[in-house]
């Protein structure tokens, strides 16, 4: 039995999964969380040997949490299923956690082949990370759409956000819990042709993500104030 499962939160990623799943290295069992797809995402995933979990509540956080609930391995990796990451890059991050060098290993996107998130996404990423740095002292260069940790530790963090604010709340809670957070460069490729980002692929998606980021940061600030008064 593998000690690490790769969770891929997906919605309408049939095309990307056809190319991505055959490249997953041996030793990583895949859980595809189908978050309301209207294409053949689930069928393609099952045909490639992946476990498929259906999560009907919309949102990135809901999909990730459904994957964590379904996972049974000691370690879990979470990665976007749009073809922008190499599954091989999971292994060095996994080694950091296995060897006790990190509690949370995160991939910092380094663009290759002309890949580059739209400027609103880059600006939002930088602003959020600056707020996190000021609050926690943790210096990172990316929000980490590719990350590895122990499954039980992630569940114990009790991250509540079920939408786009999930990565921000995860990072904030991990930092406040004293986790050792380590960042390593990973290749970031253009998305699989014919697919579009649910966040940066539209003005609406970018606006919704910004809303969720702000909401999570405000809630975190209030929690810190209550803890300070206790």
Secondary structure by P-SEA (a helix, b strand, c coil): cccbbbbbbcccaaaaaaaccccccccbbbbbbbcccccaaaaaaaaabbbbbbbccccaaaaaaaaaaaccccbbbbbbccccccccaaaaaaaaaaaccccbbbbbbbbcccccccaaaaaaaaaaaaaaaaacccccccccccccccaaaaaaacccccccaaaaaaaaaaaaaccbbbbbbbbbccccccccccccccaaaaaaaaaaaaaaaaaaaaaaaaaaac
